Amino acid sequence: MDFDDIVIGSGLAALGTVMGLGAQRRVLVLGGPSDGRFSHYDERQTVPSAFLGEGGLGNDWHGVIPTGWNRNFAAGHDAGFTAMFEHFYPGSGVAERLGQPWLFVPWKPIRPRAGFAMLQRARGDRLVLRAELARTFRVPSSGVEVQSDSGTHRARRVWVAAGALHTPLLLERALGPGLARGRVSDHVGCYVGQADGLRAPRIERGPGGAFFQAWNGAWPDALYTLRPARFAFRTLDHGIEQRAVFGLPTGSAIAKITRRMSPGLLVEAFYNRFGLFAQAPRHSVYAQVLVRDAYTIAGDGTTLLPDAAAIRAATEAARAQAPFPGVRPSQRPELHIPGIHLHHSVDLEALARAGGGDPSFPVRVVDASVLAEIGPEHHSFKMMLAAHDSAASVAGSD
Ligand SMILES: Cc1cc2nc3c(=O)[nH]c(=O)nc-3n(C[C@H](O)[C@H](O)[C@H](O)COP(=O)(O)OP(=O)(O)OC[C@H]3O[C@@H](n4cnc5c(N)ncnc54)[C@H](O)[C@@H]3O)c2cc1C
């Protein structure tokens, strides 16, 4: 064998996996091409849905980590969650918040590229990082063979962390048809409305970032936040109209857009990032809502066609059951913004039939493509933890 493990992908799921595999194993990471490219939710290209390249979407994520444990797929991993959180954000006091709907907004999000660079300094030539595409893989009688641009690499195991949109494509190339669901679930952000005289959200700042108060409601698939409504955002629906236009820009686009931002949007942006201006006579109420099978996947496997009825039903339910008194409801219920929390794109039963049901099968999928249920909270850190724990348990038993 050339390696103990090959990891396909270089985003957050891949980073969690390599951390979990430990320092003793010989690991090859095939992280995607060096000239990376984005896919987007729609042709306006304001919101990215995938990044095929080093770091994946982890180059741009905001790093928000929830502690609410609402329908938590990492349930039972409290100690591991706390340990990993403390590894990145020491002294943040996260343990006492588990089970309460806080959102941790870091001063510096975890960046996979920096994480891999640090691991490589520690592990030397036991960790090989290559900016290459894995074309496909094969499962011979023992181990795996992965074909990349530079040739064939053999290992005892392959860890697939190619992201919610690229993993189904890779699995079908390698293991055969029927593994891609052709649909994918996601969160959407929606505007519930606005209310006057609410108490400002609690914000607690620490060394690594700030914890923002969030709310659960009677609708179990929604997580609610308040933001100050200032300037033109005091007008009902102006905020969501602006946000729907700007989308969620990445990296270099932010600077350009900041120059064109309205004062109301700037106030929201400063609140979201630093917790400034929380006190306000009027607040906008937003909800992050889980929409199962929100999109059909079409074309080359990265084209997303929204299921408008499913999105509308989920956001209406979240609006109707918001946990705040006196909310003036949105008059633009059709507007929403993609959550960029794509998940559940692989058919889990088909994967089990293809070999994944056997614990000794040398292929493990560790990204959000195999997460069937993430609840209403941001999932990425928990996904990284699940990948870490899966890798650590294999490394511990080999
Ligand atoms: C602007 C923005 C803000 C966000 N904020 C948050 C947040 O605050 N909290 C939160 O929880 N989530 C957030 N997210 C979502 C988060 O970024 C993603 O859930 C997460 O990064 C997904 O990580 P991943 O490793 O599963 O996949 P990806 O990041 O998509 O990485 C996939 C990797 O696989 C590689 N790859 C794909 N195919 C191949 C192949 N054939 N061969 C080799 N490599 C391949 C790619 O190059 C890439 O490195 C945000 C996203 C964006 C865009």
The ligand as an SDF file (V2000), in Angstrom:
LIG
                    3D

 53 58  0  0  0  0  0  0  0  0999 V2000
  -20.6000   32.2460    2.5610 C   0  0  0  0  0  0  0  0  0  0  0  0
  -20.8380   30.9620    3.3290 C   0  0  0  0  0  0  0  0  0  0  0  0
  -21.0750   31.0310    4.6990 C   0  0  0  0  0  0  0  0  0  0  0  0
  -21.2880   29.8500    5.4320 C   0  0  0  0  0  0  0  0  0  0  0  0
  -21.4330   29.9390    6.7770 N   0  0  0  0  0  0  0  0  0  0  0  0
  -21.6200   28.8220    7.5060 C   0  0  0  0  0  0  0  0  0  0  0  0
  -21.7080   28.9050    8.9240 C   0  0  0  0  0  0  0  0  0  0  0  0
  -21.5880   29.9820    9.4980 O   0  0  0  0  0  0  0  0  0  0  0  0
  -21.9050   27.7630    9.6390 N   0  0  0  0  0  0  0  0  0  0  0  0
  -22.0390   26.5590    9.0310 C   0  0  0  0  0  0  0  0  0  0  0  0
  -22.2410   25.5530    9.7270 O   0  0  0  0  0  0  0  0  0  0  0  0
  -21.8950   26.4410    7.6790 N   0  0  0  0  0  0  0  0  0  0  0  0
  -21.6880   27.5310    6.9060 C   0  0  0  0  0  0  0  0  0  0  0  0
  -21.5270   27.4400    5.5570 N   0  0  0  0  0  0  0  0  0  0  0  0
  -21.5560   26.0930    4.9490 C   0  0  0  0  0  0  0  0  0  0  0  0
  -20.1620   25.4500    4.9970 C   0  0  0  0  0  0  0  0  0  0  0  0
  -19.2480   26.2520    4.3330 O   0  0  0  0  0  0  0  0  0  0  0  0
  -20.2200   24.0710    4.3450 C   0  0  0  0  0  0  0  0  0  0  0  0
  -21.2370   23.2900    4.9590 O   0  0  0  0  0  0  0  0  0  0  0  0
  -18.9190   23.3130    4.4930 C   0  0  0  0  0  0  0  0  0  0  0  0
  -17.8210   24.1300    4.1440 O   0  0  0  0  0  0  0  0  0  0  0  0
  -18.9260   22.0400    3.6540 C   0  0  0  0  0  0  0  0  0  0  0  0
  -17.7110   21.3760    3.8710 O   0  0  0  0  0  0  0  0  0  0  0  0
  -17.3470   20.0080    3.1240 P   0  0  0  0  0  0  0  0  0  0  0  0
  -15.9810   19.6710    3.5250 O   0  0  0  0  0  0  0  0  0  0  0  0
  -18.4160   18.9870    3.3850 O   0  0  0  0  0  0  0  0  0  0  0  0
  -17.4830   20.3230    1.5740 O   0  0  0  0  0  0  0  0  0  0  0  0
  -16.8030   21.4280    0.6610 P   0  0  0  0  0  0  0  0  0  0  0  0
  -16.4340   22.6230    1.4100 O   0  0  0  0  0  0  0  0  0  0  0  0
  -17.7430   21.5630   -0.5010 O   0  0  0  0  0  0  0  0  0  0  0  0
  -15.4750   20.7400    0.1760 O   0  0  0  0  0  0  0  0  0  0  0  0
  -15.4460   19.7400   -0.7710 C   0  0  0  0  0  0  0  0  0  0  0  0
  -14.0200   19.4670   -1.1030 C   0  0  0  0  0  0  0  0  0  0  0  0
  -13.9610   18.3390   -1.9550 O   0  0  0  0  0  0  0  0  0  0  0  0
  -13.1060   18.6210   -3.0500 C   0  0  0  0  0  0  0  0  0  0  0  0
  -13.4990   17.7410   -4.1520 N   0  0  0  0  0  0  0  0  0  0  0  0
  -14.7020   17.5990   -4.7400 C   0  0  0  0  0  0  0  0  0  0  0  0
  -14.6430   16.6560   -5.6820 N   0  0  0  0  0  0  0  0  0  0  0  0
  -13.3770   16.2020   -5.6860 C   0  0  0  0  0  0  0  0  0  0  0  0
  -12.6670   15.2160   -6.4260 C   0  0  0  0  0  0  0  0  0  0  0  0
  -13.2720   14.4850   -7.3660 N   0  0  0  0  0  0  0  0  0  0  0  0
  -11.3550   15.0170   -6.1580 N   0  0  0  0  0  0  0  0  0  0  0  0
  -10.7160   15.7280   -5.2130 C   0  0  0  0  0  0  0  0  0  0  0  0
  -11.3370   16.6650   -4.4580 N   0  0  0  0  0  0  0  0  0  0  0  0
  -12.6410   16.8920   -4.7140 C   0  0  0  0  0  0  0  0  0  0  0  0
  -13.2340   20.0950   -3.2890 C   0  0  0  0  0  0  0  0  0  0  0  0
  -12.1090   20.5830   -3.9540 O   0  0  0  0  0  0  0  0  0  0  0  0
  -13.3140   20.5980   -1.8440 C   0  0  0  0  0  0  0  0  0  0  0  0
  -12.0340   20.7200   -1.3070 O   0  0  0  0  0  0  0  0  0  0  0  0
  -21.3060   28.5820    4.7810 C   0  0  0  0  0  0  0  0  0  0  0  0
  -21.0650   28.5360    3.4030 C   0  0  0  0  0  0  0  0  0  0  0  0
  -20.8130   29.7040    2.7010 C   0  0  0  0  0  0  0  0  0  0  0  0
  -20.5080   29.6080    1.2310 C   0  0  0  0  0  0  0  0  0  0  0  0
  1  2  1  0
  2  3  1  0
  2 52  2  0
  3  4  2  0
  4  5  1  0
  4 50  1  0
  5  6  2  0
  6  7  1  0
  6 13  1  0
  7  8  2  0
  7  9  1  0
  9 10  1  0
 10 11  2  0
 10 12  1  0
 12 13  2  0
 13 14  1  0
 14 15  1  0
 14 50  1  0
 15 16  1  0
 16 17  1  0
 16 18  1  0
 18 19  1  0
 18 20  1  0
 20 21  1  0
 20 22  1  0
 22 23  1  0
 23 24  1  0
 24 25  2  0
 24 26  1  0
 24 27  1  0
 27 28  1  0
 28 29  2  0
 28 30  1  0
 28 31  1  0
 31 32  1  0
 32 33  1  0
 33 34  1  0
 33 48  1  0
 34 35  1  0
 35 36  1  0
 35 46  1  0
 36 37  1  0
 36 45  1  0
 37 38  2  0
 38 39  1  0
 39 40  1  0
 39 45  2  0
 40 41  1  0
 40 42  2  0
 42 43  1  0
 43 44  2  0
 44 45  1  0
 46 47  1  0
 46 48  1  0
 48 49  1  0
 50 51  2  0
 51 52  1  0
 52 53  1  0
M  END
$$$$
